Amino acid sequence: MTPDQLKNFIKDVPDFPKAGIVFKDIAPLLASAKARKAMTAAIVSNYKNQKIDVVVGIESRGFLFGMLLAEALEASFVMLRKSNKLPGDIEKFTYDLEYGTDTIEIQTDAIPNGSHVLLHDDVLATGGTAGAAVQLIEKIGGKVISANFIMELDFLEGRKQLGDLDIYSVLHY
């Protein structure tokens, strides 16, 4: 399935979560076994010859394909979550959003020091969450080698927040 064909499984929802926003809903993509498999294959093909020790998925939609990627790449999977969702020793990172602040967390022992990490989320928009995730992963000893996304909203220029990090997005809007 080509990226253009996969775009048919992304539903635009106008004015969600607020007026003026067009939300990109991945529910139809998840509902189709064929599309889900094609999306996973598209992402995995970009990394099959790279050393990936850990895939980190950003809460919550990043967990969905993050687990599939980890399985296909024979890597461990780690959840990066919002505040107060993880037990044990955690490391936090608070970052600015265009409408306030948010905090993400990871367990301090989740990633062995020096591990090659692939960061995954469903969408790259402004890059704030992904940028914070990279800093948090590196703070606990992981080495982020790439970030990937189901889709990228190019007009929001989220790549700028990630500097020279290798980025791969299957779909572009």
RABEL-V711378 format. One record per residue. RES is the residue in one small letter. SS is DSSP state (H for helix, E for strand, C for the rest). PSI is psi in radians with two decimals (* if undefined). NEAR is the number of other C-alpha atoms within 10 Angstrom. Layout:
# RABEL-V711378
RES_SS_PSI_NEAR, RES_SS_PSI_NEAR
This chain:
# RABEL-V711378
m_C_2.29_12, t_C_2.85_12, p_H_-0.70_15, d_H_-0.66_11, q_H_-0.67_11, l_H_-0.56_18, k_H_-0.47_17, n_C_-0.25_11, f_C_0.11_19, i_C_2.12_18, k_E_2.22_15, d_E_2.25_13, v_E_1.80_12, p_E_2.59_13, d_C_0.64_11, f_C_2.30_12, p_C_-0.07_10, k_C_2.90_9, a_C_2.37_8, g_C_-0.23_9, i_C_2.38_12, v_E_1.84_14, f_E_2.36_15, k_E_1.83_18, d_E_2.13_14, i_C_0.06_19, a_H_-0.76_11, p_H_-0.58_14, l_H_-0.76_20, l_H_-0.56_17, a_H_-0.39_11, s_C_1.99_12, a_H_-0.70_11, k_H_-0.79_12, a_H_-0.72_20, r_H_-0.77_19, k_H_-0.71_15, a_H_-0.70_18, m_H_-0.78_21, t_H_-0.79_17, a_H_-0.68_16, a_H_-0.72_17, i_H_-0.83_19, v_H_-0.66_17, s_H_-0.46_11, n_C_-0.30_13, y_C_0.03_16, k_C_-0.43_12, n_C_0.25_9, q_C_2.69_10, k_C_1.94_14, i_C_2.06_20, d_C_-0.65_20, v_E_2.38_26, v_E_2.22_29, v_E_2.16_30, g_E_2.37_26, i_E_2.33_25, e_C_2.44_17, s_C_-0.48_14, r_H_-0.35_14, g_H_-0.28_21, f_H_-0.58_22, l_H_-1.00_16, f_H_-0.40_22, g_H_-0.75_29, m_H_-0.74_20, l_H_-0.70_18, l_H_-0.78_25, a_H_-0.74_21, e_H_-0.83_13, a_H_-0.57_14, l_C_0.05_20, e_C_0.82_13, a_C_2.86_19, s_E_2.85_18, f_E_2.35_22, v_E_2.40_21, m_E_2.31_20, l_E_2.06_25, r_E_2.91_20, k_E_2.96_17, s_C_2.48_15, n_C_0.60_11, k_C_-0.19_10, l_C_2.42_14, p_C_2.95_8, g_C_-2.83_9, d_C_2.22_11, i_E_2.74_16, e_E_2.39_15, k_E_2.71_20, f_E_2.12_17, t_E_2.36_15, y_E_2.81_15, d_E_2.45_12, l_E_2.96_12, e_C_-0.24_7, y_C_0.30_6, g_E_-2.49_7, t_E_2.84_9, d_E_2.80_15, t_E_2.36_16, i_E_2.72_22, e_E_2.72_24, i_E_2.59_28, q_E_2.37_19, t_C_-0.46_17, d_C_0.24_13, a_C_-0.49_20, i_C_2.03_24, p_C_2.47_14, n_C_2.28_13, g_C_0.00_13, s_C_2.50_17, h_E_2.07_21, v_E_2.36_26, l_E_2.08_28, l_E_2.34_25, h_E_2.42_31, d_E_2.95_24, d_E_-0.66_24, v_E_2.44_22, l_E_1.95_26, a_C_-1.74_18, t_C_-0.27_20, g_C_-0.03_20, g_H_-0.84_19, t_H_-0.76_21, a_H_-0.72_23, g_H_-0.74_19, a_H_-0.70_20, a_H_-0.77_29, v_H_-0.82_22, q_H_-0.71_15, l_H_-0.76_21, i_H_-0.77_24, e_H_-0.54_16, k_H_-0.57_15, i_C_0.13_19, g_C_-0.01_17, g_C_2.73_22, k_E_1.84_21, v_E_2.02_23, i_E_-0.36_17, s_E_2.76_20, a_E_2.46_23, n_E_2.72_25, f_E_2.60_22, i_E_-0.79_23, m_E_2.73_22, e_E_2.30_23, l_C_1.53_18, d_H_-0.63_14, f_H_-0.29_10, l_H_-0.13_13, e_C_0.72_14, g_H_-0.41_20, r_H_-0.54_21, k_H_-0.53_13, q_H_-0.30_15, l_H_0.11_19, g_C_-2.27_10, d_C_0.25_9, l_C_2.42_15, d_E_2.24_13, i_E_2.37_17, y_E_2.16_18, s_E_2.34_20, v_E_-0.78_19, l_E_2.50_19, h_E_2.39_16, y_C_*_10
